[in-house]
Amino acid sequence: MKKNFIIRLLTGTVFVAVLVGCILSGPIPFSVLFAIICAMTINEFGNIMEKSGLAQINRPISMLSGVFLFLGFAYLGVSPGSTEILIPYLFLLLYVFISELYKKKENPVNNIAYSMMAQLYIALPFSMLNLLAFFSSGESESSVYSYILPLSIFIFTWINDTGAYCTGVLFGRHRLFERISPKKSWEGWFGGCAFSIIGAVVIAKYFPILTMAEWIGLAVTIVVFGTWGDLVESLIKRSIGIKDSGNILPGHGGLLDRFDSTLLAVPASVVYLYIISML
């Protein structure tokens, strides 16, 4: 058990250091890292779908599509309005449909459906990180990169996870969603939310790009949708009978296990920020 704890601690430390380091280092490290993560997560998703027997998705094309969508959003962040950059992505999606006519594989409908799910469930949320990372500079056609909003997604997620775990272990009595995740409790959820709100208050003091109330709203949004994201991935794993999505991160499972909360928290955060910008 001690050995497993050390492995888990080392993996988690390296994981956080690489993630935070690339986000802080600027748009190029940020884009390279998350384009790679996007591709690897899609590959992991395709792998578990194949092992489950549900579908045989074209993983190389799905990975390429995910990378192209992410980099397309990144380019749109740098050069808003240049939507023609996404035209090749549309051709890749068309290829997914048309190629099933010639492959003569079993369950072609499932193959198409799960290929599209990989794009909607994984590629799109990762790509939307660019909407948080790039700000339009007034009426200029260019944008500037800012690390704080994409980084805050992960900060609030990590604070919530840690707070929920500690509070749940100490006070957990009432199951949050026992059918899907028997260990989660309402006490843990409220504890994680409370710690995230405290984190939002601290961040607001150093990064006044949002008001304190807006930072708190963002934290709560991430907690709510991050919890749903975790439960959705648990539902997928339970449905196909696996414990972890992969083993690329020793002691932590797969990339899908690490980013499950993010996959719903990012789109929800984008919508939240858009709404408050309209008020």
N, C-alpha and C positions, 0 to 999 in steps of 0.2 A: 504494500500500500504506500509506503514511504517513497519507493522508487517511482510509482505511478504519479504521485504528487509532484515529485521533482521534475519528471518529464512534462507533466501538464503545465507546471509553472514556467519552465524554460520555453516551451512552445508558445505559451500565452505571452510571455515577455517579448520574444522575437516578433511574434505576430503584431502586437501593439506597436512596437518600435518601428517596424517597417511601414505599417499603415500610417501612423502619425507622421513619421519622417517624410514619406512621399507626399502627403497632403500639405505639409508645411513647406516643402522644397519648391513648390511652384507648379504651374500648369502641366509641364512636360512629364515630370515624375508622377504626378497625380494621374494623368491620362494613361501613361504606360502601365502603371500598377493596376488600375481598375479595368483597363481593357483586357489585361492578362487574367485578372480574377474573374471577369465576366465570362471569358472563354472557358476557363477551367471549371467554373461552376456549371456552365451549360454542358460540358463534357461529363461531369459528374452526374448531372440530372439524366443525360442520355444513357449513361452506364447503368444507373439503377432502374430505369425503365426497361432496358434490355434484359437485365437479370430477372426482373419481375415477370417478363413475358408479355407485358402490355403492348410494347411497341418497339420497333427498330428504327430510331430516327437517324437521319444522316448527320452524324455528329460533326464531321469537318465543315459541312455547309452551315449547320446551325451555329457552330462556334464562330465561323467567319462572319456570319450575319450579325451575331451579337457584338463582335468587335467593331464591325463597320457601323452599326447603329450607335455604339458608344462614341467612337471617334467622330461620327457625323454630328452628334450632339455637341461634342467638344468644339468642333469647327464652327458650328452655329453660335457657340458661346463667344468665340473670338470674332466671328464675322456674322452678326445677326442678319437674317433675311436671306442667306445663301442656301435656300432649301433644296437647290438642285443637287447638293452633296448627297442627299438621301435617295436619289433615283437608283443608283446601283443596288442599294439595299432592297428596294422593291423588286428588282429583277431576281435577287437571291431568294426572296419569298416565293415568287412565281415558280422558280426552279424547284422548290420543295414540293409544290403541288404537281407540276408537270412530270417530274422525274418518277413519281409513283406509277405513272402509266406504263413505264418501261421496265421497272425493277422486278415486277412479278413476285413481290414479297407478300407474306401473309399480313392481314390487318392493315391494308393501305390507309384506311380512314384513320385508324389509331396513329399510324406513323405521322400523318399530316397533322392530326390534332395535337399530339404531344410535341411535335416540332414547333407548332405555333404557341403552345403553352410555354415552351422554353423561352421564346421571344417575349411573350407578355409577362411571364412570371419572373424572369431573371434579367434578360437583356434590357428591357425598358426601364425597370427601376434603377439599375446601375447607370444607365444612360442619363437618367433624370438627375443624377448627382451633379451633372454639368450645369443644370438650371440653378442649382444652389451655389455653384462655385464661381460663376461668371456674372458680373453685374454690368449693365449698360451704363456707360459714362455719359450721362446727359443725352444730348441729341447726336452724339457721335455714333458713327456706324460700327465702332469697335467696342469691346467690353474689357473689363479688367478682372483679373483673377483674385478671389478672396477665399482664404482657407477656412474661415471660421464657421460658416454655415454647414458645409459638408462634414467638417470635423465635429461639430456639435451633434450631428446625428449619432455618431459613434460614442461620443462622450456621454450623452444622455442614455443611450442603449446600455453602455457598460455600467453606468451608475445604477440604472434601473435593475439590471440583472443582479448586480452585487447586493443592492439594498433589498430586493425581493427575496434573494436566497437567504440572507442573514435574518431578515424579519420572519420569513416563512419557517425557518428552522426553529427560531425561538418562540414564535407565537402562532404558527399556522395550525388552524383547527378546521376551517371551512374550505372545502375543495372548490377551486375556481372553475375547473372544467374536467371533472374526474374521468369522463368517458374518453378524453383525448390525452390528457396529461395529469395523471393521478397525484403527482407531487406538488403541483401548483396550488396555492391557497389564496383566498381573498386577502388575508392578513399580509401575505407576502406582496401581493399586487399593490395594496395601499402603501406598504412600507417602501417599495421601489419607487412609487409615484412621489411620495414625500421627499425622499432623498434626491430625486430628479428635480423637484421644485427648488430645493435648497441649492442644487447645482446651477439652476437657471438664475437664481438671485445673484450668485457669485459671478457667473459669466456676464450678467447684465452690467456689473460694476466696471468690468474691464473692456467690454465690447458693446458700446451703446448704439450699435447699428439698429438694434431693436430696443423698444422700451422694456422695462422689467416685466410688465404684464404680458407683452408679446413673447418674451423669452419663456416665461412660465407657460403660456399657451402652447408654444412649440414643444416644450418638454412634455407636457401632458399629452399632446398629439402623438409624440413619438412613443410614449409609454403605452397608450391605448392601442395604436396600430402595430407597434412592435410586438405587443403581447399576442395580438391576433396573428401576426406573421409567424411567430413561434408556434402557435397552435395549428396554423395551416400546414406548416412543414411536418409537425407531429402527426397530423391527420394523414398526410401523404405517406409517411413512413409506416404508420400503423396499417394503412390500407394495403401496402405491398409487403408487410411483414419484415421490416429491417429496423435495426437499432440506430445505426449511423448512416449518413449519406455517403461516407467515404472514410479514408484513413490517412489523408494527406497531411493532417495536422495531428501528430502523435498526442494522445491524451484528450484531444478535442473533437475527433471525428473528421468530417469533411468540411469543405467550404460552404456547402449549403447549410450545414449545421451552424456555422459561425455567422452567416449573413441572413438567416431566416427572418429575423426581426426587421432587418434593414429593407428587405424586399417589399414590405408594405409601409414601413415608416417613411421611406423617401418620397413615394408619390403623395402620401397623405401630407407630408411636410410642405411639399411644393404647392399643393392645393391650399393649405392653411396660410402660407405666406402670400399667395396670390389674393386670397380673400381679404387679409388684413391690409394689403396694399391698395385695395379698392375702397376701403372704408375712409 
